């Protein structure tokens, strides 16, 4: 399995919630082949390759 890419480590970033949300939208546009989401275990915004057909 390919590991998730960490784009925003929430614990150590200086971004506000609205800035994080804006960055998520940007990441989704920059990486349409990835699912961008909040990983609660890693406490980070991460990207994972989309699975075909889902």
C-alpha distance matrix in Angstrom:
0.0 3.8 6.3 9.2 12.4 15.4 18.4 21.0 21.2 23.7 25.3 26.4 27.1 30.7 30.1 31.9 30.3 31.8 30.4 26.9 27.3 28.7 25.9 23.3 25.4 25.4 21.7 21.3 23.9 22.4 18.9 19.5 16.2 14.4 15.0 16.8 17.6 18.8 16.4 19.1 17.4 16.8 20.0 18.9 18.5 15.0 13.4 10.3 10.4 12.5 11.8 14.8 17.6 16.9
3.8 0.0 3.8 6.6 9.0 12.4 15.2 18.1 18.6 21.4 23.2 24.0 24.4 27.9 27.3 29.4 28.0 29.3 27.6 24.2 24.8 25.9 22.9 20.6 22.7 22.3 18.5 18.6 21.0 19.2 15.8 17.0 13.9 12.0 13.0 14.5 15.7 17.2 15.2 18.2 16.8 15.5 18.5 16.8 16.1 12.4 10.6 8.0 8.2 11.2 11.6 14.7 17.9 17.2
6.3 3.8 0.0 3.8 6.5 9.3 12.5 15.0 15.1 17.9 19.5 20.3 21.0 24.6 24.3 26.4 25.2 26.7 25.1 21.6 22.6 23.9 20.8 18.8 21.4 21.1 17.3 17.9 20.6 18.8 15.7 17.4 14.9 12.3 12.7 13.2 13.9 14.6 12.4 15.3 13.7 11.9 15.0 13.4 13.3 9.8 9.1 7.6 9.4 12.6 13.7 17.2 20.1 18.8
9.2 6.6 3.8 0.0 3.8 6.3 9.3 11.8 12.3 14.9 17.0 17.9 18.1 21.6 20.9 22.9 21.5 23.0 21.4 17.9 18.8 20.2 17.1 15.0 17.7 17.6 13.9 14.5 17.5 16.0 13.1 14.9 13.0 9.8 9.8 9.6 10.3 11.1 9.5 12.8 12.0 10.0 12.4 10.3 9.6 6.1 5.6 5.1 8.2 11.2 13.2 16.7 19.4 17.6
12.4 9.0 6.5 3.8 0.0 3.8 6.2 9.3 10.5 13.5 15.8 16.0 15.8 19.2 18.5 20.9 20.0 21.3 19.2 15.9 17.3 18.1 14.7 13.2 16.0 15.2 11.5 13.1 15.7 13.6 11.4 14.0 12.7 9.7 10.4 9.3 10.6 11.5 10.7 14.1 13.7 10.9 12.6 9.7 8.6 5.3 5.1 6.6 9.3 12.6 15.3 18.5 21.4 19.7
15.4 12.4 9.3 6.3 3.8 0.0 3.8 5.9 6.7 9.8 12.1 12.2 12.1 15.6 15.2 17.6 17.0 18.6 16.5 13.2 15.1 16.2 12.9 11.9 15.2 14.6 11.3 13.5 16.2 14.5 13.0 15.8 15.3 12.1 11.9 9.6 10.0 9.8 9.2 12.1 12.0 8.7 9.7 6.5 6.1 4.4 6.6 9.3 12.5 15.4 18.2 21.5 24.1 22.0
18.4 15.2 12.5 9.3 6.2 3.8 0.0 3.8 6.6 9.3 12.2 11.8 10.5 13.5 12.6 15.1 14.8 15.8 13.3 10.4 12.4 13.0 9.4 9.1 12.3 11.3 8.4 11.2 13.6 11.9 11.3 14.4 14.8 11.8 11.8 8.9 9.8 10.0 10.9 13.7 14.5 11.3 11.0 7.3 5.6 5.4 7.1 10.6 13.5 16.0 19.3 22.3 24.7 22.7
21.0 18.1 15.0 11.8 9.3 5.9 3.8 0.0 3.8 5.8 8.9 8.6 7.0 10.1 9.3 11.8 11.7 13.4 11.0 8.0 10.8 11.9 8.8 9.0 12.7 12.2 10.2 13.0 15.6 14.4 14.3 17.2 17.9 14.8 14.0 10.6 10.2 9.2 10.3 12.3 13.5 10.3 8.9 5.5 4.9 7.0 9.9 13.4 16.6 18.8 22.0 25.1 27.2 24.8
21.2 18.6 15.1 12.3 10.5 6.7 6.6 3.8 0.0 3.8 5.7 5.9 6.1 9.8 10.1 12.6 12.7 15.2 13.2 10.3 13.3 15.0 12.3 12.4 16.1 15.9 13.9 16.5 19.3 18.1 17.7 20.4 20.8 17.4 16.3 13.1 12.0 9.8 9.9 10.9 11.4 8.0 6.7 4.4 6.5 8.5 12.0 15.0 18.6 20.9 23.8 27.1 29.2 26.7
23.7 21.4 17.9 14.9 13.5 9.8 9.3 5.8 3.8 0.0 3.8 5.6 5.4 8.3 8.3 9.9 9.7 12.8 11.5 8.7 11.7 14.0 12.1 12.2 15.9 16.4 15.0 17.3 20.2 19.7 19.4 21.8 22.6 19.1 17.4 13.9 12.0 9.2 9.8 9.9 11.3 8.8 5.8 5.0 7.1 10.3 13.9 17.0 20.6 22.5 25.3 28.6 30.4 27.5
25.3 23.2 19.5 17.0 15.8 12.1 12.2 8.9 5.7 3.8 0.0 3.8 6.0 8.7 10.1 11.7 12.2 15.5 14.4 12.1 15.2 17.5 15.7 16.0 19.7 20.1 18.7 21.0 23.9 23.2 22.9 25.4 26.0 22.5 20.8 17.5 15.4 12.3 12.1 11.2 11.7 9.4 6.8 7.6 10.6 13.3 17.0 19.9 23.6 25.6 28.2 31.7 33.5 30.6
26.4 24.0 20.3 17.9 16.0 12.2 11.8 8.6 5.9 5.6 3.8 0.0 3.8 6.7 9.1 11.7 13.2 16.1 14.1 12.4 16.0 17.5 15.4 16.5 20.0 19.7 18.5 21.4 23.8 22.7 22.8 25.7 26.4 23.1 22.0 18.6 17.2 14.6 14.7 14.5 14.8 11.9 9.9 9.5 11.9 14.3 17.8 20.9 24.4 26.7 29.6 32.9 35.0 32.4
27.1 24.4 21.0 18.1 15.8 12.1 10.5 7.0 6.1 5.4 6.0 3.8 0.0 3.8 5.6 8.7 10.6 12.9 10.6 9.3 13.1 14.1 12.1 13.8 17.1 16.6 15.9 19.0 21.1 20.1 20.8 23.6 24.8 21.7 20.7 17.1 16.1 13.9 14.9 15.3 16.4 13.5 11.0 9.6 10.9 13.7 16.9 20.3 23.6 25.7 28.9 32.0 34.0 31.4
30.7 27.9 24.6 21.6 19.2 15.6 13.5 10.1 9.8 8.3 8.7 6.7 3.8 0.0 3.8 6.7 9.7 11.7 9.4 9.6 13.2 13.9 12.6 14.9 17.8 17.4 17.4 20.5 22.2 21.6 22.7 25.5 27.1 24.3 23.2 19.4 18.4 16.4 17.9 18.0 19.5 16.9 14.1 12.9 13.7 16.8 19.8 23.4 26.6 28.5 31.8 34.7 36.5 33.9
30.1 27.3 24.3 20.9 18.5 15.2 12.6 9.3 10.1 8.3 10.1 9.1 5.6 3.8 0.0 3.8 6.5 8.0 5.7 6.1 9.6 10.2 9.5 11.9 14.4 14.4 14.9 17.6 19.3 19.2 20.5 23.0 24.9 22.2 20.9 17.1 16.2 14.5 16.7 17.2 19.3 17.0 13.9 12.2 12.1 15.5 18.2 21.9 24.9 26.4 29.8 32.5 34.1 31.4
31.9 29.4 26.4 22.9 20.9 17.6 15.1 11.8 12.6 9.9 11.7 11.7 8.7 6.7 3.8 0.0 3.8 5.5 5.1 6.2 8.7 9.9 10.5 12.4 14.5 15.3 16.3 18.4 20.2 20.7 22.1 24.0 26.2 23.4 21.7 17.9 16.6 14.8 17.4 17.3 20.0 18.3 14.8 13.7 13.4 17.1 19.8 23.3 26.4 27.4 30.7 33.3 34.6 31.7
30.3 28.0 25.2 21.5 20.0 17.0 14.8 11.7 12.7 9.7 12.2 13.2 10.6 9.7 6.5 3.8 0.0 3.8 5.4 5.1 6.2 8.7 9.8 10.6 12.7 14.3 15.1 16.6 18.8 19.8 20.8 22.2 24.4 21.5 19.4 15.7 14.0 12.2 15.2 15.1 18.2 17.0 13.5 12.5 11.9 15.6 18.2 21.5 24.5 25.1 28.3 30.9 31.8 28.7
31.8 29.3 26.7 23.0 21.3 18.6 15.8 13.4 15.2 12.8 15.5 16.1 12.9 11.7 8.0 5.5 3.8 0.0 3.8 5.4 5.0 6.2 8.6 9.8 10.8 12.5 14.2 15.5 17.0 18.5 19.9 21.2 23.8 21.4 19.5 16.0 15.0 14.1 17.5 18.0 21.2 19.9 16.6 15.1 13.6 16.9 18.9 22.3 24.9 25.2 28.5 30.8 31.6 28.7
30.4 27.6 25.1 21.4 19.2 16.5 13.3 11.0 13.2 11.5 14.4 14.1 10.6 9.4 5.7 5.1 5.4 3.8 0.0 3.8 5.4 5.0 6.1 8.6 10.0 10.5 12.2 14.3 15.5 16.3 18.0 19.9 22.4 20.2 18.8 15.2 14.7 14.1 17.3 18.3 21.1 19.1 16.1 13.9 12.4 15.5 17.4 21.0 23.6 24.4 27.9 30.2 31.4 28.8
26.9 24.2 21.6 17.9 15.9 13.2 10.4 8.0 10.3 8.7 12.1 12.4 9.3 9.6 6.1 6.2 5.1 5.4 3.8 0.0 3.8 5.4 5.0 6.2 8.8 9.8 10.3 12.3 14.3 15.0 16.0 17.8 19.9 17.3 15.7 11.9 11.1 10.3 13.5 14.7 17.4 15.6 12.7 10.4 8.6 11.9 14.1 17.6 20.4 21.3 24.7 27.3 28.6 25.8
27.3 24.8 22.6 18.8 17.3 15.1 12.4 10.8 13.3 11.7 15.2 16.0 13.1 13.2 9.6 8.7 6.2 5.0 5.4 3.8 0.0 3.8 5.4 5.1 6.5 8.8 9.9 10.7 12.8 14.3 15.3 16.4 18.9 16.5 14.5 11.1 10.4 10.4 14.1 15.4 18.6 17.3 14.5 12.3 9.9 12.8 14.3 17.5 19.9 20.2 23.5 25.7 26.7 23.9
28.7 25.9 23.9 20.2 18.1 16.2 13.0 11.9 15.0 14.0 17.5 17.5 14.1 13.9 10.2 9.9 8.7 6.2 5.0 5.4 3.8 0.0 3.8 5.4 5.3 6.4 8.8 10.1 11.0 12.5 14.3 15.6 18.5 16.8 15.6 12.4 12.8 13.4 17.0 18.8 21.7 20.0 17.5 14.8 12.0 14.4 15.3 18.7 20.6 21.0 24.5 26.4 27.5 25.1
25.9 22.9 20.8 17.1 14.7 12.9 9.4 8.8 12.3 12.1 15.7 15.4 12.1 12.6 9.5 10.5 9.8 8.6 6.1 5.0 5.4 3.8 0.0 3.8 5.4 4.9 6.1 8.6 9.8 10.3 11.9 14.0 16.5 14.5 13.8 10.4 11.3 12.1 15.2 17.4 19.9 17.7 15.6 12.4 9.6 11.6 12.5 16.0 18.1 19.1 22.7 24.8 26.4 24.1
23.3 20.6 18.8 15.0 13.2 11.9 9.1 9.0 12.4 12.2 16.0 16.5 13.8 14.9 11.9 12.4 10.6 9.8 8.6 6.2 5.1 5.4 3.8 0.0 3.8 5.4 5.0 6.1 8.7 9.7 10.3 11.7 14.0 11.7 10.4 7.0 7.9 9.3 12.7 15.2 17.8 16.1 14.3 11.2 7.7 9.4 10.0 13.2 15.3 15.9 19.4 21.6 23.0 20.5
25.4 22.7 21.4 17.7 16.0 15.2 12.3 12.7 16.1 15.9 19.7 20.0 17.1 17.8 14.4 14.5 12.7 10.8 10.0 8.8 6.5 5.3 5.4 3.8 0.0 3.8 5.5 5.1 6.4 8.7 10.0 10.6 13.7 12.3 11.3 8.9 10.4 12.5 15.9 18.5 21.3 19.7 18.0 15.0 11.4 12.6 12.3 15.1 16.4 16.3 19.9 21.4 22.5 20.3
25.4 22.3 21.1 17.6 15.2 14.6 11.3 12.2 15.9 16.4 20.1 19.7 16.6 17.4 14.4 15.3 14.3 12.5 10.5 9.8 8.8 6.4 4.9 5.4 3.8 0.0 3.8 5.4 5.2 6.1 8.6 10.2 13.3 12.3 12.5 10.1 12.4 14.4 17.5 20.3 22.7 20.5 19.1 15.7 12.2 12.9 12.3 15.3 16.4 17.0 20.7 22.2 23.7 22.0
21.7 18.5 17.3 13.9 11.5 11.3 8.4 10.2 13.9 15.0 18.7 18.5 15.9 17.4 14.9 16.3 15.1 14.2 12.2 10.3 9.9 8.8 6.1 5.0 5.5 3.8 0.0 3.8 5.4 4.9 5.9 8.2 10.6 9.1 9.5 7.1 9.9 12.3 14.9 18.0 20.0 17.8 16.9 13.3 9.7 9.6 8.6 11.7 12.9 13.9 17.7 19.5 21.4 19.7
21.3 18.6 17.9 14.5 13.1 13.5 11.2 13.0 16.5 17.3 21.0 21.4 19.0 20.5 17.6 18.4 16.6 15.5 14.3 12.3 10.7 10.1 8.6 6.1 5.1 5.4 3.8 0.0 3.8 5.5 5.3 5.7 8.5 7.4 7.5 6.2 9.3 12.5 15.2 18.4 20.7 19.0 18.3 15.0 11.2 10.7 8.9 11.1 11.7 11.7 15.3 16.8 18.3 16.6
23.9 21.0 20.6 17.5 15.7 16.2 13.6 15.6 19.3 20.2 23.9 23.8 21.1 22.2 19.3 20.2 18.8 17.0 15.5 14.3 12.8 11.0 9.8 8.7 6.4 5.2 5.4 3.8 0.0 3.8 5.6 5.8 9.4 9.7 10.7 10.0 13.1 16.2 18.9 22.2 24.4 22.5 21.7 18.3 14.6 14.1 12.1 14.0 13.9 13.9 17.4 18.2 19.8 18.6
22.4 19.2 18.8 16.0 13.6 14.5 11.9 14.4 18.1 19.7 23.2 22.7 20.1 21.6 19.2 20.7 19.8 18.5 16.3 15.0 14.3 12.5 10.3 9.7 8.7 6.1 4.9 5.5 3.8 0.0 3.8 6.2 8.9 9.2 11.2 10.4 13.9 16.7 19.0 22.4 24.1 21.8 21.4 17.7 14.2 13.2 11.1 13.2 12.9 13.9 17.5 18.6 20.7 19.8
18.9 15.8 15.7 13.1 11.4 13.0 11.3 14.3 17.7 19.4 22.9 22.8 20.8 22.7 20.5 22.1 20.8 19.9 18.0 16.0 15.3 14.3 11.9 10.3 10.0 8.6 5.9 5.3 5.6 3.8 0.0 3.8 5.4 5.6 8.1 8.3 12.1 15.3 17.0 20.7 22.1 20.0 20.1 16.6 13.2 11.3 8.4 9.7 9.2 10.2 13.8 15.1 17.5 16.6
19.5 17.0 17.4 14.9 14.0 15.8 14.4 17.2 20.4 21.8 25.4 25.7 23.6 25.5 23.0 24.0 22.2 21.2 19.9 17.8 16.4 15.6 14.0 11.7 10.6 10.2 8.2 5.7 5.8 6.2 3.8 0.0 3.8 5.5 7.6 9.0 12.6 16.3 18.1 21.7 23.4 21.9 22.0 18.7 15.2 13.3 10.2 10.6 9.2 8.7 12.1 12.7 14.6 13.9
16.2 13.9 14.9 13.0 12.7 15.3 14.8 17.9 20.8 22.6 26.0 26.4 24.8 27.1 24.9 26.2 24.4 23.8 22.4 19.9 18.9 18.5 16.5 14.0 13.7 13.3 10.6 8.5 9.4 8.9 5.4 3.8 0.0 3.8 7.0 9.5 13.0 16.6 17.8 21.5 22.6 21.2 21.9 18.9 15.6 13.0 9.3 8.5 6.0 5.8 9.0 9.8 12.4 12.1
14.4 12.0 12.3 9.8 9.7 12.1 11.8 14.8 17.4 19.1 22.5 23.1 21.7 24.3 22.2 23.4 21.5 21.4 20.2 17.3 16.5 16.8 14.5 11.7 12.3 12.3 9.1 7.4 9.7 9.2 5.6 5.5 3.8 0.0 3.8 6.1 9.5 13.0 13.9 17.7 18.8 17.4 18.2 15.2 12.1 9.4 5.7 5.1 4.3 5.0 8.8 10.9 13.3 12.0
15.0 13.0 12.7 9.8 10.4 11.9 11.8 14.0 16.3 17.4 20.8 22.0 20.7 23.2 20.9 21.7 19.4 19.5 18.8 15.7 14.5 15.6 13.8 10.4 11.3 12.5 9.5 7.5 10.7 11.2 8.1 7.6 7.0 3.8 0.0 3.8 6.4 10.0 11.3 14.8 16.4 15.5 16.0 13.4 10.3 8.1 5.4 5.2 6.2 5.8 9.1 11.7 13.4 11.0
16.8 14.5 13.2 9.6 9.3 9.6 8.9 10.6 13.1 13.9 17.5 18.6 17.1 19.4 17.1 17.9 15.7 16.0 15.2 11.9 11.1 12.4 10.4 7.0 8.9 10.1 7.1 6.2 10.0 10.4 8.3 9.0 9.5 6.1 3.8 0.0 3.8 7.3 9.3 12.8 14.7 13.5 13.2 10.4 6.9 5.7 4.5 6.7 9.0 9.5 12.8 15.5 17.1 14.6
17.6 15.7 13.9 10.3 10.6 10.0 9.8 10.2 12.0 12.0 15.4 17.2 16.1 18.4 16.2 16.6 14.0 15.0 14.7 11.1 10.4 12.8 11.3 7.9 10.4 12.4 9.9 9.3 13.1 13.9 12.1 12.6 13.0 9.5 6.4 3.8 0.0 3.8 6.3 9.4 11.8 11.1 10.5 8.4 5.5 5.6 6.6 8.5 11.5 11.7 14.5 17.5 18.7 15.7
18.8 17.2 14.6 11.1 11.5 9.8 10.0 9.2 9.8 9.2 12.3 14.6 13.9 16.4 14.5 14.8 12.2 14.1 14.1 10.3 10.4 13.4 12.1 9.3 12.5 14.4 12.3 12.5 16.2 16.7 15.3 16.3 16.6 13.0 10.0 7.3 3.8 0.0 3.8 6.1 9.0 8.5 7.1 5.8 4.5 6.3 8.9 11.0 14.5 15.1 17.6 20.8 22.0 18.8
16.4 15.2 12.4 9.5 10.7 9.2 10.9 10.3 9.9 9.8 12.1 14.7 14.9 17.9 16.7 17.4 15.2 17.5 17.3 13.5 14.1 17.0 15.2 12.7 15.9 17.5 14.9 15.2 18.9 19.0 17.0 18.1 17.8 13.9 11.3 9.3 6.3 3.8 0.0 3.8 5.6 5.5 5.6 5.5 6.1 6.5 9.3 10.6 14.3 15.4 17.3 20.9 22.3 19.1
19.1 18.2 15.3 12.8 14.1 12.1 13.7 12.3 10.9 9.9 11.2 14.5 15.3 18.0 17.2 17.3 15.1 18.0 18.3 14.7 15.4 18.8 17.4 15.2 18.5 20.3 18.0 18.4 22.2 22.4 20.7 21.7 21.5 17.7 14.8 12.8 9.4 6.1 3.8 0.0 3.8 5.5 4.7 6.9 8.8 10.0 13.1 14.3 18.0 18.8 20.5 24.1 25.2 21.9
17.4 16.8 13.7 12.0 13.7 12.0 14.5 13.5 11.4 11.3 11.7 14.8 16.4 19.5 19.3 20.0 18.2 21.2 21.1 17.4 18.6 21.7 19.9 17.8 21.3 22.7 20.0 20.7 24.4 24.1 22.1 23.4 22.6 18.8 16.4 14.7 11.8 9.0 5.6 3.8 0.0 3.8 5.5 8.0 10.6 11.0 13.9 14.6 18.3 19.6 21.0 24.7 26.1 23.0
16.8 15.5 11.9 10.0 10.9 8.7 11.3 10.3 8.0 8.8 9.4 11.9 13.5 16.9 17.0 18.3 17.0 19.9 19.1 15.6 17.3 20.0 17.7 16.1 19.7 20.5 17.8 19.0 22.5 21.8 20.0 21.9 21.2 17.4 15.5 13.5 11.1 8.5 5.5 5.5 3.8 0.0 3.8 5.3 8.4 8.7 12.0 13.3 17.1 19.0 20.9 24.6 26.4 23.6
20.0 18.5 15.0 12.4 12.6 9.7 11.0 8.9 6.7 5.8 6.8 9.9 11.0 14.1 13.9 14.8 13.5 16.6 16.1 12.7 14.5 17.5 15.6 14.3 18.0 19.1 16.9 18.3 21.7 21.4 20.1 22.0 21.9 18.2 16.0 13.2 10.5 7.1 5.6 4.7 5.5 3.8 0.0 3.8 7.2 9.1 12.8 14.9 18.7 20.3 22.6 26.1 27.7 24.7
18.9 16.8 13.4 10.3 9.7 6.5 7.3 5.5 4.4 5.0 7.6 9.5 9.6 12.9 12.2 13.7 12.5 15.1 13.9 10.4 12.3 14.8 12.4 11.2 15.0 15.7 13.3 15.0 18.3 17.7 16.6 18.7 18.9 15.2 13.4 10.4 8.4 5.8 5.5 6.9 8.0 5.3 3.8 0.0 3.8 6.0 9.8 12.5 16.2 18.0 20.7 24.1 25.9 23.1
18.5 16.1 13.3 9.6 8.6 6.1 5.6 4.9 6.5 7.1 10.6 11.9 10.9 13.7 12.1 13.4 11.9 13.6 12.4 8.6 9.9 12.0 9.6 7.7 11.4 12.2 9.7 11.2 14.6 14.2 13.2 15.2 15.6 12.1 10.3 6.9 5.5 4.5 6.1 8.8 10.6 8.4 7.2 3.8 0.0 3.8 7.1 10.3 13.8 15.4 18.4 21.6 23.3 20.6
15.0 12.4 9.8 6.1 5.3 4.4 5.4 7.0 8.5 10.3 13.3 14.3 13.7 16.8 15.5 17.1 15.6 16.9 15.5 11.9 12.8 14.4 11.6 9.4 12.6 12.9 9.6 10.7 14.1 13.2 11.3 13.3 13.0 9.4 8.1 5.7 5.6 6.3 6.5 10.0 11.0 8.7 9.1 6.0 3.8 0.0 3.8 6.8 10.4 12.4 15.3 18.6 20.8 18.3
13.4 10.6 9.1 5.6 5.1 6.6 7.1 9.9 12.0 13.9 17.0 17.8 16.9 19.8 18.2 19.8 18.2 18.9 17.4 14.1 14.3 15.3 12.5 10.0 12.3 12.3 8.6 8.9 12.1 11.1 8.4 10.2 9.3 5.7 5.4 4.5 6.6 8.9 9.3 13.1 13.9 12.0 12.8 9.8 7.1 3.8 0.0 3.8 6.8 9.1 12.2 15.3 17.7 15.7
10.3 8.0 7.6 5.1 6.6 9.3 10.6 13.4 15.0 17.0 19.9 20.9 20.3 23.4 21.9 23.3 21.5 22.3 21.0 17.6 17.5 18.7 16.0 13.2 15.1 15.3 11.7 11.1 14.0 13.2 9.7 10.6 8.5 5.1 5.2 6.7 8.5 11.0 10.6 14.3 14.6 13.3 14.9 12.5 10.3 6.8 3.8 0.0 3.8 6.3 8.9 12.3 14.9 13.1
10.4 8.2 9.4 8.2 9.3 12.5 13.5 16.6 18.6 20.6 23.6 24.4 23.6 26.6 24.9 26.4 24.5 24.9 23.6 20.4 19.9 20.6 18.1 15.3 16.4 16.4 12.9 11.7 13.9 12.9 9.2 9.2 6.0 4.3 6.2 9.0 11.5 14.5 14.3 18.0 18.3 17.1 18.7 16.2 13.8 10.4 6.8 3.8 0.0 3.8 6.4 9.2 12.3 11.4
12.5 11.2 12.6 11.2 12.6 15.4 16.0 18.8 20.9 22.5 25.6 26.7 25.7 28.5 26.4 27.4 25.1 25.2 24.4 21.3 20.2 21.0 19.1 15.9 16.3 17.0 13.9 11.7 13.9 13.9 10.2 8.7 5.8 5.0 5.8 9.5 11.7 15.1 15.4 18.8 19.6 19.0 20.3 18.0 15.4 12.4 9.1 6.3 3.8 0.0 3.8 6.3 8.8 7.7
11.8 11.6 13.7 13.2 15.3 18.2 19.3 22.0 23.8 25.3 28.2 29.6 28.9 31.8 29.8 30.7 28.3 28.5 27.9 24.7 23.5 24.5 22.7 19.4 19.9 20.7 17.7 15.3 17.4 17.5 13.8 12.1 9.0 8.8 9.1 12.8 14.5 17.6 17.3 20.5 21.0 20.9 22.6 20.7 18.4 15.3 12.2 8.9 6.4 3.8 0.0 3.8 6.4 5.9
14.8 14.7 17.2 16.7 18.5 21.5 22.3 25.1 27.1 28.6 31.7 32.9 32.0 34.7 32.5 33.3 30.9 30.8 30.2 27.3 25.7 26.4 24.8 21.6 21.4 22.2 19.5 16.8 18.2 18.6 15.1 12.7 9.8 10.9 11.7 15.5 17.5 20.8 20.9 24.1 24.7 24.6 26.1 24.1 21.6 18.6 15.3 12.3 9.2 6.3 3.8 0.0 3.8 5.6
17.6 17.9 20.1 19.4 21.4 24.1 24.7 27.2 29.2 30.4 33.5 35.0 34.0 36.5 34.1 34.6 31.8 31.6 31.4 28.6 26.7 27.5 26.4 23.0 22.5 23.7 21.4 18.3 19.8 20.7 17.5 14.6 12.4 13.3 13.4 17.1 18.7 22.0 22.3 25.2 26.1 26.4 27.7 25.9 23.3 20.8 17.7 14.9 12.3 8.8 6.4 3.8 0.0 3.8
16.9 17.2 18.8 17.6 19.7 22.0 22.7 24.8 26.7 27.5 30.6 32.4 31.4 33.9 31.4 31.7 28.7 28.7 28.8 25.8 23.9 25.1 24.1 20.5 20.3 22.0 19.7 16.6 18.6 19.8 16.6 13.9 12.1 12.0 11.0 14.6 15.7 18.8 19.1 21.9 23.0 23.6 24.7 23.1 20.6 18.3 15.7 13.1 11.4 7.7 5.9 5.6 3.8 0.0
